[in-house]
Amino acid sequence: MEKLLNFIDGTYREPVNQQYLDNYEPATGKIYSLIPDSDEKDVALAVEAAEKAFPVWSKMPIEERSAILVRVSEGIQKRMDEFVAAESRDNGKPVSLASHVDIPRAVSNFHFFATAILHFASESHVMEGEGFNYTTRKAIGIVGCISPWNLPLYLFSWKIAPALAAGNCVIAKPSEVTPYTAYLLGKVCEEAGMPAGVLNIIHGLGASVGDAIVKHPKIKAISFTGGTKTGEYIARTAAPMFKKLSLELGGKNPNIIFDDCDFNVMLSTTMRSSFANQGQICLCGSRIFIQRGIYDKFKDAFVERVKDLTVSFPTDPKAKMGALVSLPHLEKVMSYIELAKEEGGTVLTGGGRIFPEGHENGYYLQPTVIEGLKYDCRTNQEEIFGPVVTLTPFDTEEEVLEMANSTQYGLSATIWTNDLKRAHRVADEVHAGIVWINAWLVRDLRTPFGGVKSSGVGREGGWEALRFFTEAKNIFVKY
Ligand code: NDP
């Protein structure tokens, strides 16, 4: 069976303890590779390597650093098929999604930050008659990047690329559930001529490797994307060490549909915002609020479309949805469907497992639509992170805002209306870091990305990411 290895100091290595974990293929439920079950010893080795590499990498002329990262972007592009197959097999997502979204976005992430750094500037402030201030922004040193399983290389590179572009050396941990594309990335970095020790990729459990990264005193900043509970633990652990923290956490996003919207565009987009990636995107709109005038029309049309959605194994070209990422996750999502029933909800469609021929042990779930729940019940308050949405009618703007803002989360929101004033009013009032009006998941990499309340602290993307991964120093000069 294939054994994945850590990438430390520019070479592929076994974990110090020689222990491995099983890597399951969600489409079949079978073990198909082994992953290092690394621990703090591997993190210590990576930090030593990063310390050696930092003076070289951070002082390298910016054009050279940029060129290496552009070559990383091109390297992923060249190996597109290999990356797409690996991502889809590891995660259970349809090949079509990995090839249209995940891997192209990883290519863009590296290219975007490789070139953004060439234009990154700091400020100066003149004090008339007295002198002036100038601000330098230097790399922090060694930083930790920890990412989840839902969009594996997409989110891994979203952190690593700005960290490296800003001149830091990185200790990175992908989710142990989806390690494969991060494993391949080491090869691409080697081919791109990245100096040894600049990027170190360590595989293993969050509780061991992740924890060791968070606790290592020489790792000065942590960029984390994952669940709110884990984020809370990381914040509690890292704060007394005064580490810089960027936390991108969970969501329970409202999709607010007013009765004057463009119905057909809204319907197609709502299909995607509900079930793309098996509903396992932090930005999915899992709570759908529909104005009463079109509630029945929407319900009938939506349920009909959902019944037609093809759930199949990832390599099936007809698959619109693949397998959920793991058996424990499938069980968690299904437990929420049971909870919804206990809370008085009616399952309009879905609710059960699917067993595609030849893939009977895979983790497939029907896309599920539920109505009849109170907005403040657990099903409507807790993150499910699967292909499960709830429908709730509303009458007024005030009422829908109260329901939309009732959760602990505040990541994103979608608003459907042709009333311009209302669109702006609701966008202004909704608790979210990211709002789409008459659209969903349109992303411009220059814009700030992140959430409010329990959805996170800090912002990624564009200058925000480069500011996070640098330390500002202000210098005053007297005339
Ligand atoms: P987790 O919080 O379980 O894990 C995220 C990462 O943290 C994994 O690499 C995990 O390792 C690691 N980890 C776990 N425990 C620790 C620890 N004690 N110390 C350090 N690292 C640790 O999240 P999931 O992987 O389950 O991802 C799903 C979650 O991510 C959802 O809540 C989703 O909303 C959120 N998310 C947020 C996004 C955003 O931008 N706001 C985007 C995408 C997802 P391991 O897997 O090995 O346990």
Residues whose N, C-alpha, C, O or C-beta is under 5 A from the ligand:
A	BS01	NDP	I146 S147 P148 W149 K173 P174 S175 E176 V177 G204 L205 G206 A207 G210 D211 T225 G226 G227 T228 T230 E248 L249 G250 G251 C282 S455
